[in-house]
Amino acid sequence: MSKVTSADGTSIAYTRAGQGPAVILVDGALSFRAQSINTDLATALAGHFTVYTYDRRGRGESGETPPSTPEREIEDLAAIAAEAGGPVRLYGTSSGAALALAAVENGLPVERLALYEPPFIVDDTRPAIPADYLARLDELAAAGRRADMVRYFMRRGVGLPAPVVAMMRFMPAWSTLKAVAHTLPYDAALVAPYERGVPYPEGHWSSVKAPTLVMDGGKSQPWIRNAARSLAGLLPNAEHRTLEGQTHIVKPAALAPVLEGFFR
């Protein structure tokens, strides 16, 4: 494990593995290096690339300097990219895909960009997030109600059925989810503008010129697959691909060969 200092002085922990062109993997909500499918993905890619995984601020071994905003998270990612040296290949999953996309839009130099199921809602195939979604997460965070934050995110953000959410407290990972629940507003700030059940703004992300691969899983819910297809159609230089048999929790064994072919 190594650390790099972000623009606001926050210490960001990362791991580097393998040899070859630099690839940075960006986690989604509630994930960090010790609790991430990207760890196995990094191992699978390390035979062909130098792979960087990192703890987003407030998680794992990274620090946290208030206020944490999308701009600060973009700076954290830029610090990892600078450590990697030059333009990189960038992969983000779920809200990590939204962060990767925002970073490229704001000038992060990347050679290729891969996105898996950014959790955007662009039609009526599922309910949009509540109008007060961000405010409610902030309110729960201020009160230190981390368990309630996870429940609210899973119910209103992810859209899981209430009985499923109620059973989550019996999962072995429940305590780990609560430990990083205070970072949920950071993810919400990245994705909430695109979870209103309306199409993407015309011409949005027009500055994202890098070759981009937008992926979804064949077994994922229609709303998130529709959002991925629409995003690929909107970006200037993008293609869409469905990974058959996969869900939102994509298996590294299915994803790694696709990324390897796209990034080489």
VEXKE-776773 format. One record per atom (N, C-alpha, C): residue in three letters; x negated, y negated, z negated. Coordinates in steps of 0.001 Angstrom, whole numbers, padded with zeros to 6 digits, always signed. Example, Ala and Ser with C-alpha at 12.3 -4.5 7.8 and 13.67 -1.06 7.14 Angstrom:
// residues 2
ALA-013190+005690-007800;ALA-012300+004500-007800;ALA-013200+003300-007800;SER-012850+002250-007080;SER-013670+001060-007140;SER-012900-000030-007870;
//
This chain:
// residues 264
MET-000837+001186+000000;MET+000000+000000+000000;MET-000875-001240+000000;SER-000507-002225+000825;SER-001193-003510+000873;SER-000150-004615+000710;LYS-000647-005845+000549;LYS+000275-006971+000414;LYS-000186-008132+001281;VAL+000784-008896+001745;VAL+000520-010101+002509;VAL+001354-011216+001887;THR+000889-012444+001996;THR+001596-013576+001407;THR+002415-014298+002457;SER+003710-014430+002211;SER+004609-015124+003123;SER+004435-016634+002997;ALA+005100-017370+003871;ALA+004907-018821+003938;ALA+005259-019532+002648;ASP+006232-019003+001893;ASP+006629-019665+000647;ASP+005887-019123-000564;GLY+004849-018311-000341;GLY+004043-017781-001417;GLY+004487-016438-001945;THR+005579-015882-001393;THR+006074-014591-001851;THR+005163-013466-001381;SER+004870-012533-002276;SER+004035-011383-001947;SER+004905-010283-001338;ILE+004545-009844-000138;ILE+005312-008837+000585;ILE+004461-007574+000720;ALA+004981-006461+000196;ALA+004250-005191+000202;ALA+004516-004439+001502;TYR+003462-003824+002032;TYR+003632-003066+003262;TYR+002698-001864+003283;THR+003018-000924+004169;THR+002189+000253+004405;THR+001867+000325+005886;ARG+000639+000659+006188;ARG+000202+000810+007578;ARG-000225+002251+007794;ALA+000195+002840+008914;ALA-000161+004232+009211;ALA-000367+004405+010708;GLY-001292+005279+011079;GLY-001487+005620+012477;GLY-002447+004710+013209;GLN-002546+004938+014516;GLN-003408+004154+015391;GLN-002702+003905+016709;GLY-002998+002744+017302;GLY-002389+002396+018575;GLY-001705+001046+018485;PRO-000876+000708+019482;PRO-000160-000568+019456;PRO+000669-000718+018186;ALA+000794-001947+017711;ALA+001479-002210+016445;ALA+002988-002145+016594;VAL+003623-001414+015688;VAL+005076-001308+015608;VAL+005491-001660+014179;ILE+006460-002558+014035;ILE+006999-002910+012722;ILE+008420-002379+012624;LEU+008710-001704+011507;LEU+010039-001156+011257;LEU+010730-001988+010177;VAL+011957-002397+010430;VAL+012695-003283+009527;VAL+013911-002543+008965;ASP+013964-002428+007647;ASP+015056-001734+006963;ASP+016334-002550+006940;GLY+017448-001831+006726;GLY+018728-002479+006513;GLY+019000-002708+005039;ALA+020250-002967+004713;ALA+020645-003295+003341;ALA+020345-002148+002389;LEU+019915-002507+001183;LEU+019688-001590+000066;LEU+018558-000593+000299;SER+017773-000775+001357;SER+016672+000143+001659;SER+015330-000532+001431;PHE+014339+000262+001066;PHE+012957-000191+000942;PHE+012074+001034+001119;ARG+010757+000839+001110;ARG+009861+001917+001528;ARG+010049+003211+000745;ALA+010328+003122-000537;ALA+010497+004327-001350;ALA+011856+004972-001172;GLN+012761+004300-000453;GLN+014123+004803-000288;GLN+014598+004420+001112;SER+013955+004996+002146;SER+014245+004570+003502;SER+014014+005695+004494;ILE+014932+005818+005461;ILE+014708+006774+006543;ILE+013576+006295+007457;ASN+013225+005021+007365;ASN+012119+004518+008179;ASN+010778+005105+007762;THR+010688+005646+006544;THR+009440+006271+006109;THR+009136+007490+006965;ASP+010134+008345+007167;ASP+009941+009513+008028;ASP+009779+009103+009488;LEU+010453+008059+009892;LEU+010299+007564+011256;LEU+008873+007079+011499;ALA+008306+006379+010513;ALA+006924+005913+010629;ALA+005969+007080+010812;THR+006179+008139+010041;THR+005331+009325+010173;THR+005431+009912+011574;ALA+006637+009946+012121;ALA+006842+010510+013450;ALA+006196+009669+014542;LEU+006107+008362+014325;LEU+005549+007465+015340;LEU+004051+007252+015204;ALA+003495+007616+014054;ALA+002099+007277+013751;ALA+001093+007977+014659;GLY+001501+009007+015366;GLY+000581+009657+016287;GLY+000270+008826+017513;HIS+001092+007815+017785;HIS+000911+006999+018991;HIS+000806+005502+018697;PHE+001163+005089+017495;PHE+001208+003663+017176;PHE+000637+003399+015784;THR+000237+002153+015550;THR-000025+001689+014191;THR+001293+001161+013653;VAL+001856+001857+012692;VAL+003222+001580+012239;VAL+003195+000856+010893;TYR+003923-000242+010830;TYR+004035-001033+009609;TYR+005454-000897+009053;THR+005549-000442+007816;THR+006806-000499+007077;THR+006590-001450+005902;TYR+007631-002156+005502;TYR+007450-003124+004418;TYR+008706-003228+003574;ASP+008510-003696+002350;ASP+009620-003962+001441;ASP+010106-005388+001678;ARG+011331-005513+002144;ARG+011888-006857+002266;ARG+011943-007517+000884;ARG+011896-008818+000851;ARG+011770-009542-000421;ARG+012851-009147-001420;GLY+012414-009038-002681;GLY+013321-008646-003744;GLY+013486-007154-003894;ARG+012784-006364-003073;ARG+012936-004913-003102;ARG+011581-004246-003315;GLY+011608-003051-003888;GLY+010387-002271-004019;GLY+009281-003053-004699;GLU+008142-003128-004019;GLU+006968-003786-004593;GLU+006758-005201-004064;SER+007709-005728-003318;SER+007621-007111-002849;SER+008156-008059-003911;GLY+007687-009293-003848;GLY+008150-010307-004767;GLY+009406-010994-004266;GLU+009767-012066-004946;GLU+010971-012808-004587;GLU+010842-014225-005110;THR+010982-015188-004206;THR+010895-016594-004574;THR+012170-017289-004121;PRO+013031-017721-005041;PRO+014275-018377-004637;PRO+013985-019706-003931;PRO+014874-020141-003040;PRO+016049-019396-002577;PRO+015668-018435-001454;SER+016283-017272-001435;SER+016041-016306-000370;SER+017087-016516+000719;THR+016631-016879+001894;THR+017496-017223+003021;THR+017031-016456+004246;PRO+017842-016433+005313;PRO+017367-015804+006550;PRO+016048-016386+007042;GLU+015865-017686+006868;GLU+014610-018310+007306;GLU+013412-017744+006551;ARG+013571-017501+005236;ARG+012469-016930+004453;ARG+012200-015487+004882;GLU+013254-014742+005176;GLU+013055-013362+005617;GLU+012355-013314+006974;ILE+012658-014264+007828;ILE+011965-014349+009121;ILE+010486-014658+008891;GLU+010199-015528+007933;GLU+008798-015829+007613;GLU+008079-014605+007061;ASP+008778-013793+006255;ASP+008174-012562+005740;ASP+007788-011638+006895;LEU+008696-011479+007828;LEU+008437-010620+008979;LEU+007300-011179+009828;ALA+007260-012490+009966;ALA+006173-013125+010716;ALA+004822-012884+010043;ALA+004814-012853+008710;ALA+003565-012594+007991;ALA+003069-011177+008257;ILE+003982-010204+008317;ILE+003598-008832+008649;ILE+003083-008768+010077;ALA+003755-009465+011000;ALA+003326-009470+012397;ALA+001941-010092+012545;ALA+001675-011160+011789;ALA+000362-011784+011838;ALA-000704-010833+011320;GLU-000372-010088+010273;GLU-001300-009100+009737;GLU-001582-008015+010773;ALA-000567-007663+011556;ALA-000743-006654+012604;ALA-001599-007178+013747;GLY-001599-008486+013944;GLY-002457-009093+014948;GLY-001821-009178+016320;GLY-001204-010310+016620;GLY-000674-010510+017953;GLY+000726-009973+018147;PRO+001223-010034+019386;PRO+002569-009541+019678;PRO+002735-008078+019275;VAL+003893-007749+018759;VAL+004146-006409+018239;VAL+005375-005817+018917;ARG+005569-004551+018690;ARG+006820-003884+019013;ARG+007630-003849+017729;LEU+008912-004157+017834;LEU+009731-004378+016639;LEU+010993-003529+016704;TYR+011269-002810+015605;TYR+012487-002008+015506;TYR+013216-002370+014227;GLY+014527-002596+014340;GLY+015355-002868+013173;GLY+016609-002033+013199;THR+017023-001573+012026;THR+018234-000777+011910;THR+019255-001486+011043;SER+020534-001417+011426;SER+021635-002012+010686;SER+021385-003521+010485;SER+021479-004022+009249;SER+021215-005452+009065;SER+019757-005793+009330;GLY+018871-004800+009271;GLY+017486-005018+009693;GLY+017388-005326+011174;ALA+018330-004790+011965;ALA+018388-005134+013384;ALA+018780-006591+013559;ALA+019706-007064+012713;ALA+020095-008477+012761;ALA+018915-009369+012398;LEU+018121-008954+011411;LEU+016937-009721+011030;LEU+015914-009723+012155;ALA+015669-008575+012765;ALA+014718-008507+013876;ALA+015160-009405+015024;LEU+016437-009373+015350;LEU+016967-010204+016431;LEU+016827-011684+016104;ALA+017125-012056+014870;ALA+016994-013454+014462;ALA+015544-013910+014508;ALA+014624-013017+014128;ALA+013206-013381+014146;ALA+012726-013646+015563;VAL+013125-012810+016502;VAL+012720-013016+017898;VAL+013361-014282+018447;GLU+014612-014513+018092;GLU+015284-015735+018532;GLU+014548-016976+018036;ASN+013930-016866+016861;ASN+013220-018006+016275;ASN+011739-018026+016619;GLY+011334-017244+017620;GLY+009992-017384+018160;GLY+008986-016333+017766;LEU+009377-015308+016997;LEU+008419-014262+016668;LEU+007966-013578+017956;PRO+006644-013536+018206;PRO+006175-012923+019457;PRO+006263-011403+019415;VAL+007094-010842+020269;VAL+007230-009388+020352;VAL+007114-008963+021813;GLU+006558-007784+022008;GLU+006465-007239+023357;GLU+007717-006464+023728;ARG+008259-005734+022754;ARG+009482-004984+022965;ARG+010279-004956+021668;LEU+011610-004972+021815;LEU+012511-005050+020669;LEU+013518-003905+020764;ALA+013640-003139+019687;ALA+014615-002049+019632;ALA+015539-002262+018434;LEU+016828-002102+018662;LEU+017840-002369+017641;LEU+018787-001173+017549;TYR+019044-000717+016323;TYR+019995+000374+016132;TYR+021175-000108+015295;GLU+022320-000146+015922;GLU+023596-000428+015270;GLU+023594-001630+014322;PRO+023285-002820+014829;PRO+023539-003992+013979;PRO+025025-004000+013614;PRO+025371-004223+012345;PRO+026753-004012+011886;PRO+027681-005179+012197;PHE+027742-005549+013458;PHE+028586-006653+013875;PHE+029992-006143+014206;ILE+030985-007002+014041;ILE+032382-006683+014323;ILE+032871-007687+015360;VAL+033083-007223+016587;VAL+033383-008158+017677;VAL+034740-007887+018324;ASP+035543-007018+017713;ASP+036884-006747+018240;ASP+037793-006339+017081;ASP+038947-005797+017405;ASP+039918-005476+016365;ASP+039953-003988+016020;THR+038872-003253+016292;THR+038858-001824+015989;THR+038595-001537+014517;ARG+038299-002548+013723;ARG+038277-002455+012267;ARG+038518-003851+011724;PRO+038953-003964+010472;PRO+039175-005303+009921;PRO+037881-006105+009836;ALA+037986-007385+010089;ALA+036852-008285+009880;ALA+036559-008386+008389;ILE+035375-008871+008052;ILE+035063-009095+006647;ILE+035954-010202+006093;PRO+036202-010212+004783;PRO+037024-011288+004210;PRO+036376-012655+004412;ALA+037194-013668+004467;ALA+036684-015022+004671;ALA+035735-015450+003560;ASP+035949-014937+002341;ASP+035117-015316+001199;ASP+034060-014260+000882;TYR+033695-013444+001860;TYR+032774-012324+001646;TYR+031442-012782+001041;LEU+030801-013759+001652;LEU+029516-014259+001144;LEU+029677-014857-000249;ALA+030716-015651-000426;ALA+030938-016295-001722;ALA+031169-015260-002819;ARG+031890-014196-002500;ARG+032161-013163-003496;ARG+030887-012430-003885;LEU+030039-012112-002919;LEU+028763-011469-003237;LEU+027903-012378-004109;ASP+027863-013655-003785;ASP+027084-014600-004589;ASP+027630-014686-006009;GLU+028942-014674-006147;GLU+029579-014741-007461;GLU+029222-013519-008307;LEU+029282-012343-007705;LEU+028937-011113-008420;LEU+027455-011093-008782;ALA+026604-011594-007883;ALA+025168-011642-008157;ALA+024883-012567-009330;ALA+025519-013722-009351;ALA+025299-014684-010431;ALA+025722-014112-011781;ALA+026719-013230-011764;ALA+027203-012613-013003;ALA+026433-011353-013368;GLY+025470-010968-012528;GLY+024684-009770-012795;GLY+025459-008473-012642;ARG+026528-008490-011879;ARG+027394-007319-011717;ARG+026943-006501-010496;ARG+025824-005844-010639;ARG+025214-005171-009493;ARG+026027-003974-009012;ALA+026585-003210-009925;ALA+027408-002073-009509;ALA+028600-002555-008693;ASP+029214-003639-009135;ASP+030355-004188-008400;ASP+029921-004729-007039;MET+028703-005241-006948;MET+028198-005711-005665;MET+028099-004568-004668;VAL+027563-003432-005121;VAL+027449-002275-004232;VAL+028833-001821-003795;ARG+029762-001735-004734;ARG+031120-001295-004394;ARG+031773-002247-003396;TYR+031637-003536-003639;TYR+032254-004522-002753;TYR+031647-004451-001355;PHE+030327-004324-001280;PHE+029643-004211+000008;PHE+030106-002967+000760;MET+030155-001851+000078;MET+030533-000607+000731;MET+031999-000638+001190;ARG+032853-001273+000404;ARG+034282-001309+000740;ARG+034575-002353+001805;ARG+034125-003589+001615;ARG+034501-004685+002514;ARG+033480-004941+003614;GLY+032218-004650+003339;GLY+031201-004846+004357;GLY+031072-003650+005281;VAL+030853-002465+004696;VAL+030690-001245+005484;VAL+032041-000718+005954;GLY+033081-000907+005135;GLY+034408-000443+005509;GLY+034703+000978+005096;LEU+034014+001489+004070;LEU+034268+002845+003602;LEU+035606+002923+002873;PRO+036273+004079+002923;PRO+037536+004237+002182;PRO+037314+004101+000677;ALA+038324+003603-000016;ALA+038214+003376-001450;ALA+037834+004636-002233;PRO+038413+005822-001933;PRO+038011+007016-002695;PRO+036540+007361-002529;VAL+036002+007150-001346;VAL+034578+007425-001111;VAL+033723+006484-001953;VAL+034081+005212-001960;VAL+033325+004236-002743;VAL+033403+004564-004230;ALA+034563+004988-004693;ALA+034728+005322-006113;ALA+033830+006470-006537;MET+033560+007395-005629;MET+032737+008559-005947;MET+031240+008271-005892;MET+030862+007130-005356;MET+029447+006853-005141;MET+028655+006763-006438;ARG+029330+006397-007527;ARG+028591+006261-008788;ARG+028060+007594-009287;PHE+028519+008686-008724;PHE+028025+010006-009118;PHE+026867+010474-008242;MET+026500+009685-007240;MET+025384+010037-006354;MET+024053+009874-007082;PRO+023062+010725-006787;PRO+021740+010568-007409;PRO+021103+009205-007121;ALA+021432+008618-005961;ALA+020797+007355-005575;ALA+021511+006126-006131;TRP+022564+006318-006921;TRP+023358+005177-007380;TRP+022513+004155-008146;SER+021657+004617-009044;SER+020840+003681-009828;SER+019878+002913-008936;THR+019378+003560-007891;THR+018474+002884-006958;THR+019213+001811-006178;LEU+020434+002105-005756;LEU+021227+001116-005039;LEU+021501-000098-005920;LYS+021841+000144-007186;LYS+022105-000974-008097;LYS+020857-001833-008310;ALA+019691-001187-008308;ALA+018453-001922-008589;ALA+018162-002991-007545;VAL+018617-002786-006313;VAL+018357-003769-005244;VAL+019634-004452-004780;ALA+020735-004269-005516;ALA+022021-004834-005106;ALA+021989-006353-005026;HIS+021133-006992-005828;HIS+021074-008455-005809;HIS+020605-009011-004466;THR+020032-008144-003596;THR+019582-008602-002279;THR+020676-008520-001222;LEU+021834-007996-001561;LEU+022911-007877-000574;LEU+023320-009219+000044;PRO+023324-010320-000704;PRO+023645-011590-000052;PRO+022660-011975+001057;TYR+021407-011494+000961;TYR+020437-011803+002012;TYR+020856-011144+003320;ASP+021295-009887+003224;ASP+021768-009186+004413;ASP+023062-009808+004933;ALA+023944-010142+004009;ALA+025224-010724+004407;ALA+025034-012032+005161;ALA+024068-012824+004738;ALA+023812-014098+005417;ALA+023389-013888+006865;LEU+022744-012759+007144;LEU+022290-012458+008501;LEU+023415-011950+009389;VAL+024337-011185+008820;VAL+025327-010507+009654;VAL+026720-011121+009614;ALA+027074-011814+008533;ALA+028447-012305+008368;ALA+028942-013172+009523;PRO+028095-014013+010141;PRO+028611-014823+011248;PRO+029121-013999+012429;TYR+028705-012726+012490;TYR+029089-011878+013618;TYR+029981-010717+013166;GLU+030657-010885+012047;GLU+031555-009858+011528;GLU+032977-010393+011383;ARG+033349-011296+012282;ARG+034652-011971+012193;ARG+035688-011377+013124;GLY+035340-010323+013856;GLY+036310-009692+014744;GLY+036536-010426+016037;VAL+035591-011284+016423;VAL+035695-012029+017684;VAL+034432-011778+018509;PRO+034500-011949+019836;PRO+033321-011702+020676;PRO+032156-012614+020308;TYR+030960-012176+020685;TYR+029778-012998+020490;TYR+029936-014326+021234;PRO+029359-015403+020693;PRO+029406-016681+021415;PRO+028714-016562+022772;GLU+029304-017118+023778;GLU+028742-017082+025127;GLU+027351-017720+025137;GLY+026399-017018+025726;GLY+025043-017544+025832;GLY+024209-017416+024580;HIS+024770-016795+023542;HIS+024020-016646+022298;HIS+022823-015723+022519;TRP+021734-015974+021813;TRP+020495-015206+021907;TRP+019876-015252+023312;SER+020172-016293+024060;SER+019643-016393+025422;SER+018125-016535+025441;SER+017530-016921+024309;SER+016075-017078+024248;SER+015358-015758+023999;VAL+016103-014686+023735;VAL+015488-013386+023457;VAL+015197-012712+024801;LYS+014020-012977+025348;LYS+013667-012516+026689;LYS+012959-011172+026692;ALA+012451-010728+025550;ALA+011687-009482+025507;ALA+012553-008300+025933;PRO+011959-007306+026599;PRO+012711-006086+026886;PRO+013293-005521+025594;THR+014591-005246+025606;THR+015294-004859+024389;THR+016108-003591+024624;LEU+016052-002703+023658;LEU+016853-001488+023678;LEU+017841-001556+022522;VAL+019132-001535+022845;VAL+020181-001548+021830;VAL+020806-000151+021790;MET+020779+000458+020615;MET+021237+001840+020487;MET+022399+001969+019515;ASP+023176+003034+019735;ASP+024193+003430+018777;ASP+024244+004947+018721;GLY+024965+005472+017732;GLY+025108+006906+017575;GLY+026418+007409+018148;GLY+026384+008560+018806;GLY+027575+009108+019424;GLY+028670+009461+018448;LYS+028321+009667+017174;LYS+029305+009991+016155;LYS+029640+008801+015262;SER+029136+007631+015592;SER+029424+006443+014795;SER+030826+005925+015085;GLN+031296+005017+014230;GLN+032628+004453+014376;GLN+032717+003575+015630;PRO+033903+003528+016261;PRO+034041+002743+017492;PRO+033636+001286+017342;TRP+033950+000661+016197;TRP+033675-000772+016060;TRP+032195-001090+016186;ILE+031348-000258+015591;ILE+029922-000570+015627;ILE+029308-000195+016978;ARG+029865+000817+017635;ARG+029404+001184+018968;ARG+029809+000111+019980;ASN+031021-000411+019832;ASN+031466-001484+020718;ASN+030573-002714+020578;ALA+030194-003013+019336;ALA+029327-004170+019100;ALA+027958-003977+019742;ALA+027430-002757+019684;ALA+026124-002488+020294;ALA+026185-002643+021804;ARG+027214-002090+022425;ARG+027345-002209+023880;ARG+027505-003665+024301;SER+028322-004398+023556;SER+028528-005809+023888;SER+027241-006607+023734;LEU+026467-006286+022703;LEU+025208-006990+022486;LEU+024235-006738+023635;ALA+024148-005485+024067;ALA+023257-005167+025182;ALA+023671-005910+026446;GLY+024969-006097+026631;GLY+025442-006827+027793;GLY+025208-008317+027709;LEU+025022-008820+026497;LEU+024830-010255+026298;LEU+023368-010675+026392;LEU+022459-009842+025882;LEU+021045-010207+025852;LEU+020471-010240+027276;PRO+019534-011148+027542;PRO+019039-011350+028907;PRO+018330-010151+029534;ASN+017661-009321+028713;ASN+016825-008265+029276;ASN+016979-006988+028446;ALA+018228-006510+028341;ALA+018514-005409+027435;ALA+019145-004233+028155;GLU+018957-003069+027566;GLU+019637-001856+027998;GLU+020291-001209+026783;HIS+021308-000419+027042;HIS+022050+000248+025971;HIS+021857+001747+026083;ARG+021763+002405+024921;ARG+021639+003858+024915;ARG+022366+004426+023709;THR+023109+005491+023929;THR+023778+006204+022852;THR+022983+007455+022509;LEU+022706+007652+021225;LEU+022034+008857+020757;LEU+023113+009849+020336;GLU+023330+010833+021175;GLU+024411+011777+020935;GLU+024191+012543+019628;GLY+025291+012746+018913;GLY+025246+013493+017666;GLY+024814+012693+016460;GLN+024468+011411+016651;GLN+023968+010601+015546;GLN+025054+009703+014971;THR+024853+009333+013707;THR+025726+008404+013009;THR+024917+007147+012673;HIS+025483+006319+011804;HIS+024759+005102+011405;HIS+023455+005449+010687;ILE+023430+006564+009974;ILE+022184+007038+009355;ILE+021495+007939+010375;VAL+020791+007324+011290;VAL+020202+008049+012411;VAL+019038+008914+011935;LYS+018931+010107+012478;LYS+017858+011017+012097;LYS+016562+010644+012817;PRO+015452+010525+012074;PRO+014179+010179+012701;PRO+013799+011120+013840;ALA+014128+012392+013727;ALA+013772+013346+014779;ALA+014467+013025+016091;ALA+015662+012447+016023;ALA+016385+012060+017230;ALA+015936+010704+017755;LEU+015555+009826+016854;LEU+015212+008449+017230;LEU+013770+008300+017701;ALA+012837+009003+017051;ALA+011413+008803+017336;ALA+011059+008995+018807;PRO+011520+010049+019495;PRO+011152+010201+020909;PRO+011671+009057+021784;VAL+012836+008527+021438;VAL+013392+007409+022201;VAL+012533+006160+022020;LEU+012171+005866+020776;LEU+011322+004703+020522;LEU+009946+004874+021147;GLU+009415+006077+021059;GLU+008104+006332+021627;GLU+008103+006032+023132;GLY+009127+006504+023832;GLY+009201+006244+025263;GLY+009408+004771+025580;PHE+010192+004078+024763;PHE+010465+002662+025025;PHE+009278+001776+024680;PHE+008564+002109+023608;PHE+007481+001262+023131;PHE+006147+001490+023864;ARG+006000+002591+024537;ARG+004701+002869+025185;ARG+004555+002101+026481;
//
